Each structure stands twice: as C-alpha cells, then as structure tokens.
C-alpha cells in the first residue's frame, strides 16, 4: 500500500541538455502610434498624451525579457532555476533520502521492541 510519503523511482532519468541562458535582444524603440483624442473630454493635451505614450512604449520595450511569445517572468525564472535546482538535488538528495530512511528504520525498530 503506497502513501503520499513513498518515493517511487520508475525509471532512470534522462540526461538533461546543457543549459544555455537566454540572450535578451537589445530593445528597439518604435514610436507610438498617434493618439486621436478628438471628441474625447480628457485632462491631457494631445502633445502630453503622445509624449506619455512614447515614454510607456520605451519602458515596455526595455522591460522585454524574451522574444518567445507569451513568455512571463515566472517562466523565465523557472527556466533559470531549473539547472540550479537540479544541481542542488544532485548534491543533497542522496543525503536527505539516507537520513529519512535511517529515521524510518529507527522508528520501525522502536515499534518492534
């Protein structure tokens, strides 16, 4: 009977390909499209609205983290953490499993007494 604490190793893990950090492309400034405010009651003048839109477009271009579509910050962080987590697990998981197995064996031995 298996419980949530059981660790099952079904097969050998396949080797991971070498990790390559994503290369961010240099942001390219494209002027914002002209904003048509005619007929709209706003608190900004046309030049102020266009300047603000241009600044926001430059900011959005400089914050771009990937050329992949629908790429989120979480996705980039996940990809960057994957090789670090794999390395940490390779170094520490055997010792963690060994200590948990020893603790479980001691618990079983105490129950058998």
N, C-alpha and C positions, 0 to 999 in steps of 0.2 A: 504494500500500500504506500503510495507516494504522498508526501506532504509538500507544502509550499517551500519548506526549508531544504528539500532534497535537491542536490545538484546532479544533473544528468548530462553526461558527455556522450553524444551520439556518434560523432564523427570528428576526425581531425580537422582543425580549422584550416581553411585555405590561406595561403600566404597573401598578405596584403600587398598591393602595388606600392612602390615607393611614393611617398607623399611629396607633392610639389605645391608650394604656396601659390595662391592665386596672385596674378600680377594685375594690379589695378591700372587701367588705362588713364592717361592724363585727361582731366576734364576739358571738354571743348565747350567754349561759350557760344551759344546761339542766341541771338537777340530774341526777346519775346515778341509774340505777335501783337499787333496794335490792338489796344483795348478800345472798343466802341462804347462810350458812355452816353451817347446821345439819347435823350428821352429817359434817362435814369437819374433820379434825385440822389446824389452822392455828396459826401462831405469832402471828397478828394477832387482835385482838378485833374484834367487829362494828363498833363505832364507828370504830376506827382504819382498818379496811378501807374503810368508807364514805367517810371523810374523804380517804383516799388516792385513791380512785376519783373523787371530786369534783374534787380538785386536778388529776388527769390529764385529766379531761374539760375543765376550764377551759383547761389548757395546749393541748390538742388544738384547741379552738375558737379560741384566739388565734393559732395557727400556720397556720390555714387561709389558703391563698394564692389560691384561686379557687373560684367556685361551680360551675365546669364539672366534670362527673363524670369520675373517673379522671385528673384533671389532676395531673401530677407537677411537682416543682421543675425537673427538666430541661426539661419542656415550657414552663414559664413563662420560664425563662432563654432557651430557643431563640426564643420569640416576642419577647422583649425585645432579643435580639441581632440578630435579622433586619434591622431597619431600620438599625442601626449598621453591620452588615457590608455591607449594600447601599450605604450612603453611602461607606464606605471603599473598596469595589471601584470605585464610580463615579469616585472621585478618583484611585485608584492603579493600577487595572488597565491603562489605556492605556499608562502609562509602563513598567510591568512587561513587557507584551507587546512594546512597542517595543524595549526593551533585549534581550529574548530573541531577537527577530527579527534585530537587528543582530549579536548574538553568533553566531547560526546562520549568517548570511550571511558573516561573517568566517571562520568555520570552513570553510565550503564554498569560499570564495575561497582559503584556505590549501591545501586539498586539491587544487584545480585547478592550482596552480603546479607 
